[in-house]
């Protein structure tokens, strides 16, 4: 019995050949998706590291407003760190304006960070309109 690729291919029926072609195409597609994800994550990591250097200098000087502006800049649109920082710093600044206690400031900043992580992941689901139907009904 010969197990070479040509012998296997010639002994396959039409259904087996179509399954083999589908498996080959899906394998190529999954490799492409993996490479694309690696490139996106590398870009996000690079942007986050660059943002961290800039933000650390601003925090040493106590410039929260400038930190928010830098984090929201288009240069860091792929950075996960920027999204979390914008949410947390906005909430921190709001709590400082309202003269809240230290515990309230920390708790609300934690909540803002959790929401900044959860909400974008819902938007990236295959069918985000399922999650936004309820929101649109509430606003009407």
N, C-alpha and C positions, 0 to 999 in steps of 0.2 A: 504494500500500500504506500503510495507516494503522498507526502504531506507538504509539497511545495505550494507556493501561492497560486501558481498557474494551474496545477492539478486540482487544487481545492476549488478554484474559480470555475473551472470547466465542469466539475461534478455538481455544482450548485444549480438549483432550479431558479426560476424567475423570482419567487418570493424571497429566497435566501440571498440572492444577489441584491435585491432592493433593500433588504435589511442591512446587508454589509455596506452598501453605499450610504444609507442613512447614518449608520454608526460612524463611518469615515467622516462624513460631513459634520456631524455633531462633535466629533473629536477635534476637528480643525477649528470649529467655532469656539469650543471651550478653551482651547489653547490661546486663541485670539483674545477672548475675554480675560483670561488670566494675565496675559501680557499687558492689556490695557489697564487693568486694575493695578498692576505693579507700577506702571508709569504714573497713574493718578496718585497713588499713595506716596510715591517718591516725591512728586511735586508738592503734595500737601505737607510732607515732612520737611522739605526744604523751606517752604513758606513759614511753617510754624517755628522752625529754628531761627529764621531771620526775624520774625516777629518777636520772639522771646528776647533776643538781644536788644531790640529797640525798646520794648516794654520795660525790661528790667532797668534800663537807664532812666526812663521816665518815672518809674515808681520810686527810685532812689531820691528823686527830686520832689516826689509827692504830687505829680501832675496827673490826676485821674482823668480830667476832661480830655487832655491830649492823648492819654492812653486809649480812651474810647474812640477818638477820631482815627488814630493809627490802626486800631484793630478793625474798624469798619472800612478801611481803605480797600479799594479794588485790587491792590497788589496782593492782598491776602484772602482772595475770594475762595480759594480751595483749602485754606487752613482750618482744621477743626478747632484748633486752639483759639483762633480769632473769633469764631462763632460763640464759643463758650465765654471768652473774656468779655465780649460786647454785652452779652446777657447779664453776666455777673456784675460787671462794672456799672452798667446802667441801673441795676437794682440797688447796688451799693450807694451810688450817688443819690438815688431817689430817697433811700432810707436816711442818708445824712441830711438831706434837705428837710425831712420831716422830723428830725431830732429823735429818732427811734433809739431804743437801747441797743447795746452791743450785741446781745443774743438775738434780737429781732433782725438786726442787720445781717448777721451771719446766716441765720435761718432763711431769710428771704433771698440772699445771694445763692445759697445752695439750691433752693427751689427753682430759681431762674436758670441756673446751670443745668438742672435736670430737664427742664422744659426745652431748653435750647438743643439738647441732645435728642430728646424724644420726638419733637415735632418734625424736624427735617427727615427723620427716618420714616415717618408716616408718609410724607410727601414723596419719598422715593419708592414706595411700594408699587406693585404693578397696576393697582387700581385705586389711586388716591381719591378719586371722586366718591368712593364709598364713604370715606372718612369725612369728606367735606359737605356731603348732603345734609348732615345734621346741623353743621354750622350755618349753612345758607338758610335753612328753615328757621333757625333761631333769630337770624337777623331780619327776617321778613315780618 
